[in-house]
Amino acid sequence: MRNPDVNETLDSWSILHRLYAFDRRRWAALAADRRAAVAQEAQACFAQLAEDQDHDLAPVQVLGTKGDLLLVHYARGFEALAETEMRVDALALNDYLTPRSSYVSVLELGLYDASAKIHARLRERELTPYSPDWHQAFDELLARQAEGASARLWGRIPRRRYYCFYPMNKRRGEQVNWYALSYDERQALMRDHGTIGRSYHGHVTQVISGSTGFDDWEWGVDLYADDPLTFKHLIYELRFDRASALYAEFGPFTTGLQFSVDELPAFLEASAVPRLRSQPAAV
């Protein structure tokens, strides 16, 4: 049943974030040849996932004491994501990693404007709401949206140096409740909200993933940029947007430096800050 008060979403990659603490003292106590073998095994696994058409992976060196290493996993479905998790868990490197947190979500594109237009077009066609013909027409119109957005839906993890992740909710408390607003009110607020984000086009790449029913928050937000100050400016400006100022709740922020898989030994050995070797232009 398609509720006209609920905006539709287009969904694609299943996403798993995993944050670890790395025991450098225990690692450094290993013999050099054993460290090399463990690093080579992990690097080969990460590289295979990062280059697979049905998966993607990005390692991030985390700043601060929340953790040391974050792995962002993409997969085409939860079954594939579970397989990825088991493959990484089987690595010898896990003997030196302690899980700190995780986050499960699905990449989504919200369709506030498109959802309203689809319902309007179906009313114009005078189809009986929720009849088989109505559902078929709805699916066809939604499929057209997906075709036009395929590059955004199935894009790879942005290869940009600086990284920020946070989960968020829309408030539903006693004073204000996002879900009690009318569709038109929410649509207008999100349109204004999106205007701010679009003003940072080219400076930051944003990936929104839905996590309602999957994890403790409703959305996960990944930000990628070539200058970390971009995160500060963007998120601070969004604080003044009504959709955020009145209705947004933010979870813990994780910030770090994305690096190339072949730089994993540098991270493990602390021989140098691991680099991101290729930084193609953001989509």
C-alpha positions as a printed Julia matrix, in Angstrom:
283×3 Matrix{Float64}:
  0.0     0.0     0.0
  1.49    3.36   -1.08
  0.59    5.99    1.48
  0.34    9.46   -0.12
  1.71   10.94    3.13
  4.93    8.92    2.78
  7.65    9.93    0.34
  9.02    7.14   -1.81
 12.71    6.28   -1.92
 14.97    4.62   -4.46
 17.27    2.09   -2.79
 20.49    0.48   -3.98
 23.73   -0.54   -2.23
 23.56   -2.27    1.13
 26.11   -0.56    3.35
 27.99   -1.64    6.45
 30.25    0.65    8.46
 32.58   -1.07   10.93
 34.75    0.85   13.37
 37.71   -0.86   15.07
 40.4    -0.14   17.61
 43.81   -1.39   16.45
 46.23   -2.85   19.0
 49.49   -1.38   17.72
 51.55   -2.62   20.67
 50.59   -6.26   20.08
 51.06   -5.79   16.35
 54.53   -4.3    16.79
 55.53   -7.26   18.98
 55.0    -9.68   16.07
 57.92  -10.84   13.99
 58.39   -8.77   10.84
 57.7   -11.66    8.48
 54.44  -12.48   10.31
 53.32   -8.84   10.13
 54.04   -8.81    6.41
 52.07  -12.01    5.81
 49.03  -10.8     7.78
 49.1    -7.41    6.04
 49.39   -9.05    2.62
 46.4   -11.3     3.27
 44.23   -8.38    4.42
 45.36   -6.14    1.58
 44.52   -8.81   -1.01
 41.04   -9.28    0.49
 40.35   -5.53    0.64
 41.6    -5.03   -2.93
 39.35   -7.76   -4.27
 36.32   -6.22   -2.59
 37.24   -2.7    -3.73
 37.54   -3.83   -7.36
 34.53   -6.18   -7.52
 31.56   -4.89   -9.54
 29.17   -6.21   -6.88
 31.08   -4.81   -3.89
 33.15   -1.84   -2.82
 35.31   -1.1     0.21
 37.06    1.96    1.59
 39.44    2.04    4.58
 39.57    5.18    6.71
 42.16    6.17    9.31
 40.01    7.58   12.11
 41.05   10.66   14.05
 40.52   10.74   17.82
 39.88    8.0    20.37
 36.6     6.58   19.02
 38.59    4.08   17.01
 41.52    3.65   14.67
 40.25    2.0    11.5
 36.87    2.32    9.79
 35.86    0.02    6.94
 33.02    1.13    4.69
 31.53   -1.86    2.86
 29.15   -1.72   -0.12
 27.39   -4.83   -1.46
 24.42   -5.58   -3.71
 22.13   -6.91   -1.0
 22.28   -8.13    2.57
 23.3   -11.66    1.56
 26.37  -10.29   -0.22
 27.05   -7.96    2.71
 26.96  -10.9     5.12
 29.4   -12.78    2.91
 31.71   -9.77    2.89
 31.56   -9.52    6.67
 32.52  -13.17    7.09
 35.42  -12.85    4.64
 36.87   -9.9     6.51
 36.26  -11.52    9.91
 38.24  -14.58    8.81
 41.39  -12.51    8.24
 44.3   -12.96   10.65
 44.32   -9.19   11.02
 41.19   -9.48   13.16
 43.35  -10.81   16.01
 44.57   -7.22   16.41
 41.26   -5.4    15.81
 38.59   -4.8    18.46
 35.14   -3.82   17.17
 33.96   -0.48   18.54
 30.75    0.08   16.61
 28.91   -0.75   13.39
 26.13    0.69   11.27
 23.82   -1.06    8.77
 21.92    0.89    6.12
 20.87    1.01    2.47
 21.83    3.8     0.11
 18.71    5.8    -0.72
 17.52    8.74   -2.76
 14.54   10.51   -1.26
 11.76   11.45   -3.69
  9.71   14.14   -2.0
  9.02   16.07   -5.2
  8.73   12.98   -7.41
  6.36   11.17   -5.01
  3.94   14.1    -5.02
  4.06   14.28   -8.83
  3.43   10.53   -9.18
  0.34   10.68   -7.0
 -0.88   13.75   -8.9
 -0.45   12.03  -12.26
 -2.33    8.97  -11.06
 -5.2    11.15   -9.9
 -5.28   12.8   -13.32
 -5.57    9.38  -14.95
 -8.56    8.63  -12.69
 -7.31    5.18  -11.79
 -8.92    3.53   -8.77
 -6.49    4.05   -5.88
 -4.57    0.88   -4.95
 -6.14   -1.17   -7.74
 -3.86   -3.48   -9.8
 -3.8    -0.91  -12.63
 -2.97    1.86  -10.15
 -0.07   -0.12   -8.66
  1.24   -1.01  -12.13
  1.18    2.63  -13.2
  2.85    3.65   -9.94
  5.63    1.09  -10.45
  6.21    2.27  -14.02
  6.53    5.91  -12.97
  8.85    4.97  -10.1
 10.97    2.85  -12.44
 11.5     5.89  -14.67
 12.86    7.75  -11.66
 15.27    4.89  -10.97
 16.5     4.83  -14.58
 17.31    8.51  -14.47
 19.15    8.18  -11.15
 21.1     4.95  -11.78
 24.49    6.68  -11.74
 23.79    8.14   -8.31
 22.2     4.96   -6.99
 25.0     2.62   -8.02
 28.0     4.93   -7.85
 31.16    3.64   -6.21
 32.43    4.94   -2.88
 33.73    8.48   -3.57
 37.53    8.48   -3.56
 38.1    11.75   -1.76
 40.67   12.22    0.99
 38.64   13.48    3.95
 35.72   11.59    5.41
 32.92   12.21    7.91
 30.06    9.96    9.02
 27.15   10.55   11.37
 23.73    9.01   11.95
 20.62   11.13   12.38
 16.89   11.08   13.15
 13.95   13.36   12.56
 12.48   14.44   15.91
  9.16   13.0    17.03
  8.91   14.36   20.57
  6.32   16.26   22.58
  7.19   19.73   21.24
  7.83   19.0    17.56
  7.19   15.89   15.5
  8.46   15.62   11.94
  6.07   12.77   11.19
  3.05   14.8    12.26
  3.72   17.46    9.62
  1.75   17.36    6.39
  3.4    16.05    3.26
  3.47   19.54    1.74
  5.18   20.97    4.83
  7.84   18.25    4.84
  8.34   18.6     1.1
  8.92   22.35    1.39
 11.34   21.93    4.28
 13.35   19.28    2.44
 13.45   21.42   -0.7
 15.03   24.26    1.29
 17.34   21.79    3.03
 18.49   20.42   -0.32
 19.23   23.9    -1.64
 21.98   24.31    0.96
 23.49   20.93    0.13
 23.48   21.67   -3.6
 25.33   24.92   -2.99
 28.31   22.77   -1.94
 28.27   20.77   -5.19
 31.81   19.92   -6.23
 33.17   20.63   -2.77
 31.6    17.67   -0.96
 30.1    14.35   -2.03
 27.22   13.23    0.15
 25.87    9.7     0.46
 22.58    9.29    2.34
 21.58    5.81    3.49
 18.34    4.76    5.13
 18.55    2.71    8.3
 14.98    2.67    9.65
 14.38   -0.92   10.72
 18.08   -1.77   10.29
 19.9     0.17   13.01
 19.4     2.57   15.93
 19.02    5.73   13.85
 16.92    6.54   10.78
 19.65    7.66    8.38
 23.38    7.48    7.98
 25.25   10.35    6.31
 28.66    9.9     4.66
 30.51   13.02    3.55
 33.64   13.01    1.37
 35.71   16.09    0.52
 39.16   17.31   -0.48
 39.21   19.85    2.36
 38.03   18.88    5.87
 36.85   22.43    6.59
 34.09   21.78    4.06
 32.38   19.51    6.6
 32.46   22.23    9.26
 31.05   24.89    6.95
 28.34   22.68    5.46
 27.07   21.17    8.7
 27.17   24.51   10.51
 25.17   26.18    7.76
 22.64   23.36    7.85
 22.11   24.02   11.56
 20.26   27.2    10.55
 17.97   25.38    8.14
 14.47   24.86    9.63
 14.42   21.15    8.8
 17.58   20.71   10.89
 17.1    23.42   13.51
 13.67   22.14   14.55
 13.56   18.5    13.55
 17.05   16.98   13.26
 18.83   14.89   15.89
 22.46   14.0    15.24
 24.37   10.98   16.5
 28.13   10.66   17.06
 30.44   11.97   14.35
 33.36    9.93   13.02
 36.03   11.79   11.06
 39.13   10.56    9.32
 41.28   10.2     6.22
 40.35    7.74    3.52
 43.34    5.84    2.14
 44.03    3.43   -0.69
 43.96   -0.29   -0.01
 47.58   -0.64   -1.11
 48.49    1.79    1.69
 47.26   -0.64    4.37
 50.83   -1.72    5.34
 51.74    1.94    6.0
 48.74    2.25    8.31
 49.54   -0.98   10.17
 53.25   -0.21   10.52
 52.69    3.47   11.37
 55.53    4.15    8.95
 53.68    7.08    7.38
 50.18    8.51    7.19
 48.54    6.27    4.56
 47.66    8.14    1.39
 44.75    8.14   -1.01
 46.49    7.62   -4.32
 43.66    8.41   -6.71
 41.09   11.13   -6.21
 38.83   11.26   -9.28
 36.38   14.11   -9.59
 33.25   13.64   -7.53
 30.0    12.75   -9.28
